[in-house]
């Protein structure tokens, strides 16, 4: 990092704040800019101090950690690592777009892993912002002929938080064979495993790389690399045969996009 990471500690327990400070004090990349013991103070501190990183307690009286994020808003949102004594909050932490979470009592190994992940994320964000700005300047000065090359590319989800056997872990999206809609939930099919996450197909579709994942039906998205073959069906529909033998219907209205993706050169 070219500058120190401005870090805010938020926890209603003084002992937890002291522990976080001790863990952060020895890191030369970290500058602790403040401590807060409740949600309203945390919202004010984020808006006033503009920290890069916040260690945010989930359970606080009056306004919990999720409420804090809601009140901050997306435009002012720093990188957030949730702090909690209960593992059941972990999945919701990821759904609230926290980068990571650590459980009380802290272990040095787990805490350092979360901190290093936050550092890497901030460094990548700085590099992406700098690259975007350079491209904008080149475009303004006529230094690039291809305006599409300067246009920032959308970022697609590389991992998704899933729960299994009372544990929460990050699943690599590339491992997903196909995704099935089930009411207010999505079922992620990964080999013989099934993982259920809350969400809608429309939202998930926008978060996945369209060069790899394609929606073949209102209730199914497939990983194109897991498709074995297509078989004609009735009324212009097709059946999509996955590598594991799973058979899914490709609706006629989605055939064109699917065939166009299959026809792309290797």
N, C-alpha and C positions, 0 to 999 in steps of 0.2 A: 504494500500500500504506500502511496506517495505521501499521504497525511495520516495522522492518527485517527482511529475510529471513535467518533463521539458516541459515548455509550450512556444510556440511562437505565437505572435500576429501579424497578417498581415492585414492592412487596409490602404487605401490611404487617409483617413480622420483622422486628428489628434484628433478630438473630439471623434470619434468612438474608436480609440486606447486608449484614456484616460478612456473612459467608460468601456471598456473591462478590463483594468488594475485595475480599482476600484473594479469591480465585482470579480476579481481573487485574489486581494491582501490579502483579509481577510481569504482566504482558506489555512489552514496549509499544505494541501497536494500538493499545487501548487508552483512551482518555475518558475517564468517568466525569460526565458533565453534570450529574445530578442524581438524587435519590428521591423517590416518592413513596408514601405509605398508603395511598388510596387512589381510587380511579379518577376522581375529578382533578386532583393534583397532577396525575399522570397525563391526562388530556392537555392540561394547560402547559405542562413542561414540554411535551412533544411539539406543540404548536409554537411555543416560545423559544425553545432551545434547538429545535430541528436536529435531533440526534440521528446518527446513522443506524444505530442498533439499540434495541430495547429488550432487556430481560424482564418479562412481564408476568406477574403472578396471575394465575387463573382465578383463584378464590379470594375475593376481597369483599368486605361488607359494603353494601350500598351500590357499588358499581364494580362488577367483576371484569376480568380481563377481556372477555368478548365484548362487553359494553364499551370498554375503552376504545377498542378498534373501531367500533361502529361510530363513536363520537369523533374520532380522529378524521376519518374519511380517507378514501383511496389516494387523493392527491398528496396528502402529507404523510402517508404511511412509511415509516422506517422499516428496516428489517427487524422482524420480531421472533424472539425465541421465548416460548411459553415456559413458565415455571409452575409445576403442580405437584401436589402430594399424591394425586390419584391418576392411575394410568387410564381410567375410563375417559378422561378428558382429552387424551392424546389425539384420537381420530377427529374430534371436533376442532382441535387446534389446527390440524392440517386443512380442514374444511374452511377455517377462518383465514387461510392463507398465511399462517405462521410458517417460518422457514424450518423450525425444529422445536423440540420441547425437551426439557430435562426434569427428572423426577427428584423430589425431596425424599430423603437426604441425598445431597449431591455426591457423586463419585467423580474424582478427578478425570478419569478416563472418559466418561460419558460427557461431562461438561466440556472438556477440551475438544471432543469430537464436534459438539454443537458449535463451539466458538470458531473452530477452523472452517466449518462449513459456512458460517456467517461471513467470515473473512473472504473466502473464495467467492461467495455470491456477490459481495460488495465490489471486489476487484473486477469480476466479470462485468458487473453493471457499469462501473466506471469506464472500462474499455469499450463497451458497447455504446455508451453515451458519447465518448470521444470520437469513435469511428463514425457515428451518425452525424456529429457536428462537422467533422472534416468533409464528409460527403455533401452536406448542405452547403458548405463554403465553396467547394469545387463546383457545385451546380450553379450557385449564384454568380460565380466568376466565369462560367462557361468552360471550366476546366475538364468537364466530362461530357461526352456527346450522348451517352446512353443514360437518360434520366432514370430508367428502371434499375440500373445498377446501383444508383445512389439511394434508392428507396429502401428503407429498412424492411427486412423480411420478418414476417410474424413469427413469434416464438410459440412452439407447440409443446405440450406436456410430454416430458420424458419419463416421469415417475408419478405414481398415484398412491396415496395412502390407503392401505387396506388393513382389515382386522382379521386375525386368525388365531384361535386358541388363546383368547384374551391378550394377544400381543398386537401391536400396531407396527407395521413395517412398510417401507416404500417399495412398491413393485415397479419394475422397469416396464414401461408401456410396450416396448418392443417384444416382450414375452407373451403378450396377450394374443390369443388366437382369434377370438371374436367376442363381441359384447352383445348382451341380450337385455331388452327392456322388460322390467317386471314391476308394473305399477309405478310407485315413486322411487324405485330402486333400479340399479343396473347390476347385472350379473356378468362378471369378467371371467371368461373361460380361458384357463391357462393349463394346457395339457389336460390332465385328469382332475385338476383342482378347480374350485369355483370360489370366487370372492364376490361378496355383495357390498356395494357402496350406494349411498344415497345420491340420486341425481337424475337428470333427464337426458334422453338421447340427443336432443337438439343442442344442449349445452356441451355435452361430451364431444359431439361431432366437431364443434368449432375449436376444441382444444387438441385435436389429433391431427397429425400431419396427413393431408389429403393424398400425398404421394405414397403413403403406406396403408392408410385406413380409408375404407369407403363404405358408405351406408347403402346397403342393398335392399333394405326393407324398412318400414317405419319402426320395426322392433329389432333390427339387427345391423351391426357394424362389423365388418370383417377385416382382418389383417391380410392384405393382398398376398403376402408371402406365404400364407398358410393355405391358400386355395389350390386344390389339386386339379379340378376340372369343372366345366359347365355342361349341363345337360338340358336340352330343350324341354319345355313344359307346356302347359296349355295357354292359349290366348297370348302368345308372345312372351310369357314369363319363362324364366330359366330356373334350374336347380343348381345351386352352388355346392360342390362337394369339397369339403375341407380335407386336409391331410389325414386327420384322424377318423375320417369316415362320416363325420357329421354332415347332414344334408340341410341346407337352408334355401329358402326361396328368394330369388332375385326378381323383384317386381319390374314390370315392363317399363314403367316411368323412370326407373333408375338404371336401365340397361345401358343407355348411351354413355353415361359417365363412367360406368364400370368397364365397359369395353374400351373406352378411350384410355383408361389407366392401364389396362392389360396390354394395349398396343404400343406403349411407350418403349423405346429402345433400351436394352440392358446397358 
